[in-house]
Amino acid sequence: MVSRESKNAVYTAFRGFTFVEILVVIVLAVLVIGGIMKAFTQFRRGFSQGEETGITLQESGMFLARLRSDLINAVPDKRLPPDRWRESVEATPNTLSFTVYTGESDRTSVVEYRYDAGNGKGSITRSEGGARTRQLVNGRIASLTWSVETEEIADKGTGSGTRFLWIDLRASFRGEKTPGTKGKEIVVATKLFPARLIRSLN
Amino acid sequence: MTLVEILVAVALLSAVMIPVLFSFTAGSRGLAMSAEDLTVHTAAIELLEQVMAAPFDLVPTGTFANDRIRDGRPFSPATPLRFHISDVPGIERKLEIAEVMKDGRVCLKKVTVTIALSSADAKTPPRLFSLKCLLAREN
């Protein structure tokens, strides 16, 4: 026969958790797991947005660098009469074209940038000499405008004028590869001066 | 497992997670700075290119502070050149043009463009970005 004292000793040595202890552990576990899940979800969303922003930055930077590089090598179109120098760079809402000197083959060719608005997810392609088309920005342009501006200022004493020509570019880039995961908007507003072309015009 | 052990485990888990979350914040800050770099770099080149495209003799010397660098405003009374500037919020421009003499003749002009990007936090000093180039007399 087991005495009451020995029963109590067994109960004390192998005592389970109390209801309150289990509740506290469940509440803590829910809080911790909930916090981790929330942080992980935010991390994933932030990572996707960061990835979108990174790719948009890369493509917008590459587009600007490529356009600037082409404009550095821009030269006047020899077929144009001198009084039509303002048409050295042609701009429409969807195209921007001009003549460049290509050092590789020691000749000139026409470079064209084509903008496809694509319902808020615009793209830009570049072609040279009507061939070698390359996409520079793929579906990451929210809006883009470009225009050619010109100015002719009179030189004192010489009676001649100094001609200036530049491209006024305004664009808003934003990537959204996955629906609902928009990257940071990158706004570019700049004027690009084709120095070689301007020097040739004067 | 006692309640104290669970609390210690939770504290350790939190200590591990905090650096992970901080690393993500640093990544986001890096991307924001890259976007700012593109903005200031583009603004600096815009100002530098128009000076480079101008005829050597028409390029004035001096220091041009931000309040003088406005779209359509003349560089100075001594030249017919005018600034052509895009509206970019949050930046301040400064242009310095100095002559380099040789044999009593101006042979080069040193052009320095400085862009200051103000921070959203008023306590943080603005980030400065500079581009320099030399203009040579071609005739």
Interface residues (C-beta under 8 A of the other chain):
Chain A: E21 V24 V25 L28 V32 I36 A39 F43 G46 F47 G50 T53 G54 L57 S60 G61 L64 R68 E149 E151 I153 A154 D155 K156 T162 F164 W166 D168 R170 K184 I186 V188 A189 T190 K191 L192 F193 P194 A195 I198 R199 N202
Chain B: L3 I6 L7 V10 L13 M17 V20 L21 F24 G27 S28 L31 A32 S34 A35 L38 T39 T42 A43 I45 E46 E49 Q50 M52 A53 A54 P55 L58 P80 L81 R82 H84 I85 S86 D87 V88
